[in-house]
Amino acid sequence: MAVVCDTGAVYALYDADDEHHAACRSCVETERGPLFLPVVLLAEIDYLLTARHGCCT
């Protein structure tokens, strides 16, 4: 099955302290189908990571 990722899930993958990190990681590791990341979310993910962690994607 294909999975369309959202901002919250991608952010949780980067932030090991996020309460949803383990669940999102498990989903990504076990999903056999393609993972789709809509390009329009990249700016939002970049903003969250930079604002909360001071890092660049």
N, C-alpha and C positions, 0 to 999 in steps of 0.2 A: 504494500500500500504506500502511496505517496503521502508525505507530510509537508504541510505548509507551515513554516516556522513563523513565530511572531517575536516582537521585540523583547518581551518579558522572558521568554524561554532562552533566547540567544544571550541576553544579559546574564541570566542565571548560570549559563554554561561558563561564562568568564569569571563570575564572582563565586568562589568556593564558599563564601560565608552566606550566600543567599539561601533562604529556606527551601527553595525549589531546585537548588543545584543538583542534588543527588537524583531526583526524579527526572529532570531534564537530561542529565548525563546518561542515565539508564535508557531512556527512550532513544537517544541518538545512537548509543552503542548497540542496541538490539534491533533497531529498525532496519529492515532489509531493503526497503524501497528507497526511492530518491527523496532527498530533503530539499525543499524549495524555499529560498529566501527572497521575498519580493525586494527588488532593488530600492524601492521607495523607503524601506526600513533602515537602510544603511546609515543615513544621516542621523536618524534618531538613536540608533545603537551607538554610533560614534559619539554623539553628544552625551549620552548617559555614561559611557565608559570614561570619557574625558572629565566630565563634571564630578563624578563620584570617585574616580580612581586616579585622575590626573595622568592617564595614559592615552596613547593614540592607538587606533586600530590599524 
